[in-house]
């Protein structure tokens, strides 16, 4: 796409950049004068995009003027947005690329040229979600259980990894205190902290890098083995599709790669400058706003439309100005700051709005802090949280190896279009829809849980809060444990020793590849705490499933070069690989003895993890309490072995000399962290990361893939299958068809998440997907996960509503079941839907408030569509999921305010008929008639004409496919 679009009405404002005459740009600041100067920085980016992409068709001149009039037009008009690029991760990227391959087939079959089907927008796909923890510090599983129900019994006895010590030659640096490979161990042979096994080998004085631990290599080998078909398809995609770049496995997480490698801050195409902006299918896409890059997560369906050159359409949002003042407490980590800001913004009701940060406190936050804060906006409901580029941003970019000449051009351009934020008191702050003030000085350490990420618990209240959870009735926090059973102790034999499990015991402790791994301070804090703990003689009980899954190799690099990685490993936090693992439910199964003890004693066991997502049962079905915590607190709780501890008054454990060791004794100071961070987080790390990404890796480089224009589908494949979305592709749209005599497939309550609708974890052995895979000749250990099989619509359709925690009111207890009313049978959801489709009966879904919460997940819309769902009728929706339903061709309908199935006397056993008028309009009211004669009205949640157009065409996939005919 030519950034200086010919025929644009705004070509007169194209100028040369001062001191750089060859560089051109749209000087949008001249279009609005004082009106432009009052715009929030994020809205200025939207405005520039509309000016640059104005073509009179997809983007009109009136759209740009509406954005310029943001102050009076917010919430009242829809505007288009053309992002500069798209970021995909493999779980959501695989269905997108499969759809593109299927679209080529459909275009060819309809007489078009399939080679023309290519992304129009630059697209980067990072293969980062396929990693599973088959091997960990405490056990190498010779027969790993990649997915599916209960753990497989290992073929051989589990044995601990024993890394062979390797001496690294001394390079003769000045200040060497002893021979490399010996160090403290040579001078203090009895000191426990020197006897570290199963860790990368380091020179303790020169911090010389060494090979990755054996567990990483074994997990990577398993990852390539089980995902070969998917990886070959990705490599084919990178060869045949224009504008597609694939980042191979073993590199890092999508949001990390986006921050460290893909981000431009300012785009330059043919010497034309414009702001970097991005949309992505990863829920952490919003992280880039910490770099001053406008970006947010959308559904896979909308992303595919953007990839084909269509703009996103959004209601011009309100922008909440968040003023930060004061200085944070030395004990508060960036995670504490994030969670505190999350609470304030959640209370301020920023759902569906932009948030933009300003004030004196902003300059005190590093870019790492900013990206961590920006990453959390899905948790408090904002579309994005924006930190404009300032001097802190420029220093960070210089620190991470950005080219000096590019930085100078970047600064000059951003100042020319007034997208650079100044700390000077004389600089004028933009006008905002509302202002929220937050004092950093008031922030203290928190964790979140035990069931929801929004339920914060002050660390100093953790013990009493957990006790309250035991007492409370079953619900969002309570477990309803009888008073006489709250102090039960269950003895268990493990590896020849007896341990005692009780309510609150920790069994999973994971520092995972999520939000905080881009922030060196919190990861280094975990490492320094581990170092002090090991040196004091503290240990972690061996039955606790510990893991360290960094977001990228850069994290391992600075943990290694700072000398703390061996200490993390000694406590069980060994690097298991790079990719989503525990966070998406890919944790290794707990030891059988521990599982049995928890179940037999009805113990409320706990998991602690340094992530952002906290759904009950996500980690393991027998771990009922999960807490989100900062990395150093994850390590601290793992050492304590329980959440029922008051860190102020109770010790973590006993040291070498029998003395009590408290958290305050091993907690690193901010000064210590700053010193290590300055020494270890250097531009060389980013340079090494970039070199690694550009070279790829040996396994990926040797992987063979076809180069044909059309993908050669393998009918025997259980990973990649041509979906049926384009089977009825026609050149003209049809009027919305009535939904007549539809049965209710599921009657659901409030807060149904996309994880309930389309699970991403392991495939249970009793599920419909497992039956399909078994019929294909696969054994349970070969099932892999739903996320890994998103390229197979047969698996994903069978996995829709297959979550064991799904609560269907027709069943009355958590189970992936429903009632097929014509026969009265209780069946798996897929089996019931299959019967309805054979009988030619349409189905709908009844739901309560906030339907579709959680991660953006395209199969949460595609799956119901393939089950035959024609409409969802709910009290309210999560905005992204609502858009996805429209994008696949499912009508999102909403009860009138104050009404729901109960107030209307609906049982869900009726049949429903919905008649659509020939011409739909945004927000119009429709009538629904039931088989009992009841008639009631609902709102059709089409927010704009574009959504109505997409629905008429049967969804965005069919709409864009017709453009090639």
PyMOL commands that set and color helices and strands:
alter all, ss='L'
color gray80, all
select helices_A, chain A and resi 11-13+29-32+34-37+41-52+61-68+70-73+90-109+114-116+183-187+192-194+214-226+228-240+254-262+285-291+300-307+334-347+362-364+367-375+377-380+391-399+404-416+440-442+459-471+483-485+515-518+520-536+553-561+565-570+582-584+592-600+631-640+663-666+670-680+683-695+698-702+754-757+768-775+780-782+787-789+793-799+829-838+859-866+879-888+945-952+956-962
alter helices_A, ss='H'
color red, helices_A
select strands_A, chain A and resi 14-17+20-26+78-81+85-89+123-126+244-247+266-269+272-275+277-280+294-297+312-315+319-325+354-358+384-386+434-439+446-448+456-458+489-494+497-502+506-511+545-548+606-609+625-628+653-654+660-661+739-747+817-820+825-828+843-846+869-874+891-895+912-914+925-930+935-940
alter strands_A, ss='S'
color yellow, strands_A
deselect
rebuild
show_as cartoon
